[in-house]
Amino acid sequence: MVKNRSAVGIAAIALFSLIVIACSAAAADQGDGTPSLEAQLISFASELRLGLSLAAFAAYSPTILDLRLHAQQLINLIEGADGPHYVRPTESSDEPVGLLVEVTGWLRQIPDRPLPPDKKERLLVAAKNVLIFLDLARDAALSLLDERRMDRAKEGMFEVYACLAAAYEPPCGTAYVPGLWTILDAFGLTDRGEEPHS
C-alpha cells in the first residue's frame, strides 16, 4: 500500500512538471517571443487549474511529508523561480515564471488596451483580486511546510484550495468577487463550457 502511494506521489510530481513546462511553452510561442495578453490568460488559467488539482490531491496526501512536498510545489507555481521561497526540484530544469509575476504583468498591460474606461477599471480590480488570493494561497502553503499535525495540514491545504478557487472565480449565479474569470470573460476566452454570470 505504501509503495502504491509513493508511486502515485511520484506520478503526480511528474505530471505537474510536464504540465507547467507545456503551459510555459504554449505561452512563449508568439512569433516575436512576447505572448499576447490573451495567450498569457489562457496559459495562466491552465496553470491555475493545475494548482487547484494539486491542492486537492495534496489535501488527501497519505503522509505529512507528501503534503509538504505538494505545498512546496504550489509555492513554486505561485512564486516562480525568482520567488524567495522557490525550491528547485532535483530533476527539473524548468524555470516557471510564477503566477504572481504573470498577474503583475497584466496590471501593466491592461491600462494600454483599447477598452472603455469602466471595463478597464473592472479588469484592473479583478487582477488585483487575483493577486490577493494568490498571496493568501502562497502564505497558507508556506505555513504548511513546518506543520507536524496531519489534521491541521489538511485544513491548511483546503485553505490553499479555497484561495486558488477564489482567484479563479468560477462562474456562478450568486454574488461574487471578480477575479480571473472576469478577465477571461472580458477577452472572450470563456467559451470552454463555462456559464457566464447572470
C-alpha positions as CSV (number, residue, x, y, z in Angstrom):
1,M,0.0,0.0,0.0
2,V,2.8,2.4,0.9
3,K,4.6,1.7,-2.4
4,N,1.4,2.5,-4.3
5,R,1.0,5.8,-2.5
6,S,4.7,6.6,-3.3
7,A,4.2,5.8,-6.9
8,V,1.1,8.0,-7.0
9,G,3.1,10.8,-5.5
10,I,5.9,10.4,-8.0
11,A,3.4,10.3,-10.8
12,A,1.8,13.5,-9.6
13,I,5.1,15.3,-9.4
14,A,6.0,14.2,-13.0
15,L,2.6,15.2,-14.3
16,F,2.9,18.6,-12.5
17,S,6.3,19.2,-14.1
18,L,5.1,18.3,-17.6
19,I,2.0,20.5,-17.4
20,V,4.0,23.5,-16.2
21,I,6.5,23.0,-19.0
22,A,3.7,22.7,-21.5
23,C,1.9,25.8,-20.3
24,S,5.1,27.8,-20.3
25,A,5.9,26.6,-23.9
26,A,2.4,27.4,-25.1
27,A,2.6,31.0,-23.7
28,A,6.0,31.7,-25.2
29,D,5.3,30.7,-28.8
30,Q,4.1,34.0,-30.3
31,G,6.4,35.0,-33.2
32,D,8.3,37.8,-31.6
33,G,8.7,35.9,-28.3
34,T,6.3,38.1,-26.4
35,P,2.9,36.3,-25.8
36,S,-0.2,38.3,-26.3
37,L,-2.2,39.1,-23.2
38,E,-4.9,36.6,-24.4
39,A,-2.3,33.8,-24.7
40,Q,-1.0,34.7,-21.3
41,L,-4.5,34.5,-19.8
42,I,-5.2,31.1,-21.4
43,S,-1.9,29.7,-20.1
44,F,-2.5,31.2,-16.7
45,A,-5.9,29.7,-16.5
46,S,-4.4,26.2,-17.2
47,E,-1.7,26.8,-14.6
48,L,-4.3,27.9,-12.0
49,R,-6.4,24.8,-12.7
50,L,-3.3,22.7,-12.3
51,G,-2.8,24.4,-8.9
52,L,-6.3,23.6,-7.9
53,S,-5.8,20.0,-8.8
54,L,-2.5,19.8,-7.0
55,A,-4.1,21.4,-3.9
56,A,-7.0,18.9,-4.0
57,F,-4.6,16.0,-4.4
58,A,-2.4,17.3,-1.6
59,A,-5.3,17.5,0.8
60,Y,-5.6,13.8,0.6
61,S,-1.9,13.0,0.9
62,P,-1.1,9.8,2.8
63,T,1.7,11.4,4.8
64,I,2.6,14.8,6.2
65,L,5.8,14.6,4.1
66,D,3.8,14.1,0.9
67,L,1.6,17.0,1.8
68,R,4.6,19.3,2.5
69,L,6.1,18.3,-0.9
70,H,2.8,19.4,-2.6
71,A,2.7,22.6,-0.6
72,Q,6.2,23.4,-1.9
73,Q,5.1,22.6,-5.5
74,L,2.3,25.1,-5.0
75,I,4.6,27.7,-3.7
76,N,6.9,27.2,-6.7
77,L,3.9,27.5,-9.0
78,I,2.7,30.7,-7.4
79,E,6.1,32.4,-6.8
80,G,8.1,31.2,-9.8
81,A,11.8,30.5,-10.0
82,D,12.7,34.0,-8.8
83,G,10.5,33.8,-5.7
84,P,12.1,34.0,-2.2
85,H,10.6,30.6,-1.2
86,Y,11.2,28.7,-4.5
87,V,12.9,25.3,-4.2
88,R,14.2,23.9,-7.4
89,P,13.1,20.3,-7.9
90,T,16.1,17.9,-8.2
91,E,15.2,16.5,-11.6
92,S,13.8,19.6,-13.3
93,S,15.4,22.3,-15.5
94,D,12.1,24.1,-15.8
95,E,12.1,27.7,-14.7
96,P,8.4,28.7,-14.0
97,V,7.6,32.4,-14.2
98,G,5.2,32.3,-11.3
99,L,1.5,33.1,-11.2
100,L,2.1,36.3,-9.1
101,V,4.6,37.6,-11.7
102,E,2.1,36.9,-14.5
103,V,-0.7,38.8,-12.8
104,T,1.6,41.7,-12.1
105,G,2.3,41.8,-15.9
106,W,-1.4,42.0,-16.6
107,L,-1.6,45.1,-14.3
108,R,0.9,46.8,-16.6
109,Q,-0.7,45.6,-19.9
110,I,-4.4,46.2,-19.2
111,P,-4.2,50.0,-19.0
112,D,-2.7,50.0,-22.5
113,R,-5.6,48.0,-24.0
114,P,-8.2,49.9,-26.1
115,L,-11.1,49.3,-23.8
116,P,-13.8,51.5,-22.3
117,P,-12.6,53.1,-19.0
118,D,-15.2,51.3,-16.9
119,K,-14.3,47.9,-18.4
120,K,-10.6,48.6,-17.9
121,E,-11.2,49.6,-14.3
122,R,-13.2,46.3,-13.7
123,L,-10.3,44.3,-15.2
124,L,-7.7,46.0,-13.0
125,V,-9.8,45.3,-9.9
126,A,-10.2,41.7,-10.9
127,A,-6.4,41.4,-11.5
128,K,-5.7,42.9,-8.1
129,N,-8.1,40.4,-6.5
130,V,-6.4,37.5,-8.2
131,L,-3.1,38.8,-6.7
132,I,-4.6,39.0,-3.2
133,F,-6.0,35.4,-3.4
134,L,-2.7,34.1,-4.8
135,D,-0.8,35.8,-1.9
136,L,-3.2,34.2,0.6
137,A,-2.8,30.8,-1.1
138,R,1.0,31.1,-1.0
139,D,1.0,32.2,2.6
140,A,-1.2,29.3,3.6
141,A,1.0,26.9,1.7
142,L,4.1,28.3,3.4
143,S,2.6,27.7,6.8
144,L,2.3,24.0,6.0
145,L,6.0,23.5,5.4
146,D,6.6,23.2,9.1
147,E,3.2,21.7,10.2
148,R,3.6,18.5,12.1
149,R,0.0,17.5,12.6
150,M,-1.7,15.9,9.7
151,D,-5.2,17.2,10.6
152,R,-4.0,20.8,10.7
153,A,-2.0,20.3,7.5
154,K,-5.1,19.0,5.6
155,E,-7.2,22.0,6.9
156,G,-4.4,24.3,5.7
157,M,-4.4,22.7,2.3
158,F,-8.1,23.2,2.0
159,E,-7.4,26.9,2.7
160,V,-4.9,26.9,-0.1
161,Y,-7.5,25.3,-2.4
162,A,-10.2,27.8,-1.4
163,C,-7.9,30.8,-2.1
164,L,-7.0,29.3,-5.5
165,A,-10.6,28.7,-6.3
166,A,-11.4,32.3,-5.3
167,A,-8.7,33.5,-7.6
168,Y,-10.2,31.6,-10.5
169,E,-13.6,32.9,-9.7
170,P,-15.7,30.1,-11.2
171,P,-18.9,31.5,-12.7
172,C,-22.0,31.2,-10.6
173,G,-25.4,32.8,-10.3
174,T,-24.7,34.3,-6.9
175,A,-22.9,37.4,-5.7
176,Y,-19.1,37.1,-6.4
177,V,-15.8,38.9,-6.0
178,P,-14.3,39.4,-9.5
179,G,-11.1,37.5,-10.3
180,L,-9.6,35.6,-13.2
181,W,-13.0,34.6,-14.8
182,T,-14.0,38.3,-15.2
183,I,-10.7,38.9,-17.1
184,L,-11.1,35.8,-19.3
185,D,-14.8,36.8,-20.0
186,A,-13.8,40.3,-21.0
187,F,-11.4,39.0,-23.6
188,G,-13.9,36.4,-24.9
189,L,-11.9,33.5,-23.6
190,T,-14.6,31.8,-21.6
191,D,-16.2,29.7,-24.3
192,R,-14.8,26.5,-22.8
193,G,-18.1,25.1,-21.4
194,E,-18.3,27.6,-18.6
195,E,-21.5,29.5,-18.0
196,P,-21.3,33.3,-17.7
197,H,-22.5,35.2,-14.7
198,S,-26.2,36.1,-14.8
